[in-house]
């Protein structure tokens, strides 16, 4: 993959830590910085993909009520543990 130049300012402490880690790993500081940025972007992209899915699911209007969720949570690790609750709130439907 082709690379392009990119410059940034770092706190002195962060730069020193990056250079120390690069030396430990026998890599360049630029390589480690690129790896860190790549990992951050993948994590953030995954987070927002999951948020979009959750919002789309919420937009359907089907939910588990707080009461049902609390009953289930209170039953956890007891002799009468309940199964996970099913949705009990549905969008208004025209008849």
Backbone torsions as a table, in degrees:
resi	resn	phi	psi	omega
1	UNK	NA	135.7	179.4
2	UNK	-70.8	146.2	177.6
3	UNK	-114.8	156.8	178.3
4	UNK	-128.8	150.4	179.7
5	UNK	-66.9	147.2	177.9
6	UNK	-152.7	131.1	179.0
7	UNK	-121.4	152.8	-179.9
8	UNK	-152.6	160.4	178.1
9	UNK	-100.1	139.0	179.0
10	UNK	-126.0	149.9	169.8
11	UNK	-60.7	148.9	-180.0
12	UNK	-56.1	-41.9	-178.2
13	UNK	-64.4	-43.9	179.9
14	UNK	-63.7	-42.2	179.2
15	UNK	-62.6	-43.5	179.9
16	UNK	-64.1	-42.7	178.6
17	UNK	-64.5	-40.4	178.7
18	UNK	-63.4	-45.4	179.5
19	UNK	-64.8	-39.0	178.1
20	UNK	-63.7	-44.6	179.4
21	UNK	-65.3	-39.3	178.6
22	UNK	-61.5	-41.1	178.5
23	UNK	-65.1	-42.4	178.3
24	UNK	-59.0	-38.5	-175.5
25	UNK	-94.8	2.2	-178.4
26	UNK	54.1	45.3	178.0
27	UNK	-129.3	168.0	176.3
28	UNK	-83.8	154.3	176.3
29	UNK	-62.0	-36.5	178.3
30	UNK	-62.0	-39.5	178.3
31	UNK	-62.1	-47.0	-179.5
32	UNK	-66.1	-37.9	177.9
33	UNK	-63.9	-42.8	178.6
34	UNK	-63.1	-42.6	178.8
35	UNK	-61.6	-43.6	179.8
36	UNK	-64.3	-42.5	179.0
37	UNK	-65.5	-42.6	178.8
38	UNK	-61.1	-44.7	178.3
39	UNK	-63.4	-41.5	178.5
40	UNK	-61.1	-46.3	-178.9
41	UNK	-63.5	-42.4	178.1
42	UNK	-61.7	-41.9	179.4
43	UNK	-64.3	-46.3	-179.0
44	UNK	-67.3	-41.0	178.2
45	UNK	-61.3	-43.3	178.4
46	UNK	-62.4	-43.5	179.1
47	UNK	-57.5	-49.2	-177.8
48	UNK	-70.3	-31.8	173.6
49	UNK	-62.3	-44.3	179.1
50	UNK	-66.6	-37.1	176.6
51	UNK	-63.3	-44.2	178.6
52	UNK	-60.7	-41.7	177.5
53	UNK	-63.8	-42.5	-179.7
54	UNK	-65.7	-39.7	178.7
55	UNK	-65.8	-42.4	178.0
56	UNK	-61.3	-40.2	178.6
57	UNK	-66.2	-43.0	179.7
58	UNK	-65.5	-34.8	179.4
59	UNK	-63.2	-19.2	177.0
60	UNK	-70.5	-21.7	176.8
61	UNK	82.2	12.8	179.3
62	UNK	-101.4	121.6	-174.8
63	UNK	-138.5	167.1	169.2
64	UNK	-100.8	127.9	-178.7
65	UNK	-65.3	156.1	176.5
66	UNK	-61.2	-37.3	179.7
67	UNK	-62.2	-46.9	-179.7
68	UNK	-64.0	-39.7	-179.7
69	UNK	-66.0	-42.6	179.4
70	UNK	-65.4	-41.5	177.2
71	UNK	-57.9	-44.3	-179.5
72	UNK	-64.6	-47.7	-177.8
73	UNK	-61.8	-39.3	179.9
74	UNK	-68.6	-23.1	-179.6
75	UNK	-84.6	-14.3	-176.8
76	UNK	-59.7	139.3	178.6
77	UNK	60.6	28.4	172.5
78	UNK	-116.0	173.6	177.9
79	UNK	-68.1	-22.9	-177.3
80	UNK	-111.6	44.8	-178.0
81	UNK	-62.6	129.8	-179.7
82	UNK	-87.5	155.3	173.2
83	UNK	-70.4	158.5	177.9
84	UNK	-54.4	140.5	-176.6
85	UNK	-69.0	152.7	175.2
86	UNK	-98.9	156.7	176.4
87	UNK	-54.6	137.3	177.2
88	UNK	-132.6	9.2	174.4
89	UNK	-123.0	124.0	-176.9
90	UNK	-126.5	153.4	179.4
91	UNK	-64.5	152.3	175.6
92	UNK	-60.1	134.3	179.9
93	UNK	-116.3	135.0	175.8
94	UNK	-76.7	139.1	179.4
95	UNK	-107.4	NA	NA
